[in-house]
Amino acid sequence: MKTQTPSPAPAKASAPKKSSSGGLNPAFVIPVLLLIGILTYMFVFGDGSHFQEGDNTKEPLPGDYFGTVYKGGFIVPILFTCFLTVLVFSIERFFTIGRANGTGSIDDFVRKVKSQLDRNDIAGAIQECDKQKGSIGNVVKTALVKYQQLSTDTELTKEQKLVSLQKEVEEATTLELPMLEKNLTIIATLASVSTLIALLGTVLGMIRAFAAMGATGQPDTGALSTGISEALVNTALGIGTAAIATIMYSYFTSRIDVLTYNIDEIGLSIQQNFAAHN
């Protein structure tokens, strides 16, 4: 009889746990985006066509925003990098979380699995998981495979089986969800840091503007207004980046919360079904 014990067949089906691939690596992506930000600042915003006499050390052409942005100073490429980072990781999270939802509607999937569980059709519920795929399909399939395994177990008590089943659902969820939340910390951090960097750029720009005006010995309203407008470029870039980062972070966390709620709902149904039929 002991030869039959190698029934790791069910354990094999819990391979869906591995589903998640890591996504973009910030240690590689952010330096690349910083390089793009610096090059864009130097060769696009700093192109001579945006300035008087084609010289980027002179004043920007009237109404030329590229030249005005360039005059914002060395903080501008840092803020532009922050914006690109939010944009790139938002796109990456959008596709990652979309794949985690699986191929069909989550609501339909939850309804079908619960319907199969009500009929005690565990095999049918596993088939639904295979069709759905994604994180939610992987977690539910892992729990259902454990359900089947525990159904034939004669050594554990019913309470021990329920605890084991609950632990399986929690472990599967714990393995899947961190991959969905990966890189969200970067977006959340930039939501606040971008504003502070922008404020620093604005303050430095104002210092430069007043220092230049003080050097002439007499008020020059034209130079002062130009300096202030250049300094406020940093504020605009920082606030815009922070606003986008905040919206994206809230959107992605709400989608992950919905996914977690659905996993919890099905997990509870599986445990209740097991308690009723075993």
FENNORRA-V426121 format. One record per backbone hydrogen bond with DSSP energy under -1.0 kcal/mol. NH is the residue of the N-H (numbers start at 1). CO is the residue of the C=O. E is the energy in kcal/mol with one decimal. If there is no record, write none. Layout:
# FENNORRA-V426121
NH/CO/E + NH/CO/E
This chain:
# FENNORRA-V426121
4/1/-1.8 + 5/2/-1.1 + 7/5/-5.5 + 12/8/-1.8 + 13/9/-1.3 + 15/12/-1.9 + 16/13/-1.1 + 17/14/-1.8 + 18/15/-2.6 + 19/16/-2.3 + 28/25/-1.4 + 29/25/-2.6 + 30/26/-2.2 + 32/28/-1.3 + 33/29/-2.5 + 34/30/-2.5 + 35/31/-2.2 + 36/32/-2.2 + 37/33/-2.7 + 38/34/-2.4 + 39/35/-2.5 + 40/36/-2.6 + 41/37/-2.2 + 42/38/-2.4 + 43/39/-2.9 + 44/40/-2.0 + 45/40/-2.2 + 50/47/-2.0 + 51/48/-2.0 + 52/59/-2.5 + 54/51/-1.8 + 55/52/-1.6 + 58/55/-1.9 + 61/50/-2.4 + 64/61/-2.2 + 68/64/-1.7 + 69/65/-2.9 + 70/66/-2.2 + 71/67/-1.6 + 72/69/-1.6 + 73/70/-1.5 + 76/73/-1.6 + 79/75/-2.4 + 80/76/-2.8 + 81/77/-2.0 + 82/78/-2.0 + 83/79/-2.3 + 84/80/-2.5 + 85/81/-2.6 + 86/82/-2.4 + 87/83/-2.4 + 88/84/-3.1 + 89/85/-2.5 + 90/86/-1.8 + 91/87/-2.1 + 92/88/-2.3 + 93/89/-2.4 + 94/90/-2.2 + 95/91/-1.9 + 96/92/-2.2 + 97/93/-2.9 + 98/94/-1.6 + 99/95/-2.3 + 100/96/-1.8 + 101/97/-1.3 + 103/132/-2.6 + 109/105/-2.2 + 110/106/-2.9 + 111/107/-2.3 + 112/108/-2.7 + 113/109/-2.7 + 114/110/-2.4 + 115/111/-2.0 + 116/112/-2.5 + 117/113/-2.5 + 118/114/-2.1 + 119/115/-1.2 + 120/117/-1.4 + 121/116/-3.2 + 122/120/-1.1 + 125/121/-1.8 + 126/122/-2.3 + 127/123/-1.9 + 128/124/-1.8 + 129/125/-1.7 + 130/126/-2.1 + 131/127/-1.8 + 132/128/-2.5 + 133/129/-2.9 + 136/100/-1.5 + 137/133/-1.3 + 138/134/-2.3 + 139/135/-2.6 + 140/136/-2.1 + 141/137/-2.4 + 142/138/-2.3 + 143/139/-2.0 + 144/140/-2.4 + 145/141/-2.6 + 146/142/-1.9 + 147/143/-2.1 + 148/144/-2.4 + 149/145/-2.2 + 150/146/-2.8 + 151/147/-1.9 + 152/148/-1.0 + 161/157/-2.2 + 162/158/-2.3 + 163/159/-2.3 + 164/160/-2.5 + 165/161/-2.6 + 166/162/-2.5 + 167/163/-2.4 + 168/164/-2.0 + 169/165/-2.0 + 170/166/-2.3 + 171/167/-2.7 + 172/168/-2.5 + 173/169/-2.4 + 174/170/-2.5 + 175/171/-1.9 + 176/172/-1.6 + 177/173/-2.7 + 180/177/-1.1 + 181/177/-1.7 + 184/181/-1.9 + 187/183/-1.4 + 188/184/-2.7 + 189/185/-2.6 + 190/186/-2.4 + 191/187/-1.3 + 192/189/-1.0 + 193/189/-2.9 + 194/190/-1.8 + 196/192/-1.3 + 197/193/-2.7 + 198/194/-2.4 + 199/195/-2.3 + 200/196/-2.2 + 201/197/-2.3 + 202/198/-2.4 + 203/199/-2.7 + 204/200/-2.5 + 205/201/-2.2 + 206/202/-2.5 + 207/203/-2.5 + 208/204/-2.4 + 209/205/-2.4 + 210/206/-2.7 + 211/207/-2.4 + 212/208/-2.4 + 213/209/-2.0 + 214/210/-2.6 + 215/211/-1.7 + 224/220/-2.4 + 225/221/-2.8 + 226/222/-2.1 + 227/223/-2.5 + 228/224/-2.5 + 229/225/-2.4 + 230/226/-2.3 + 231/227/-2.2 + 232/228/-2.5 + 236/232/-2.5 + 237/233/-2.5 + 238/234/-2.6 + 239/235/-2.8 + 240/236/-2.4 + 241/237/-2.3 + 242/238/-2.6 + 243/239/-2.5 + 244/240/-2.1 + 245/241/-2.6 + 246/242/-2.4 + 247/243/-2.3 + 248/244/-2.6 + 249/245/-2.5 + 250/246/-2.2 + 251/247/-2.3 + 252/248/-2.7 + 253/249/-2.5 + 254/250/-1.9 + 255/251/-1.8 + 256/252/-2.3 + 257/253/-2.2 + 258/254/-2.0 + 259/255/-2.1 + 260/256/-2.7 + 261/257/-2.6 + 262/258/-2.2 + 263/259/-2.2 + 264/260/-2.7 + 265/261/-2.5 + 266/262/-2.4 + 267/263/-2.8 + 268/264/-2.4 + 269/265/-1.9 + 270/266/-2.7 + 271/267/-2.1 + 272/268/-2.6 + 273/269/-2.6 + 274/270/-2.4 + 275/271/-2.3 + 276/272/-1.8 + 277/273/-1.9 + 278/274/-1.5
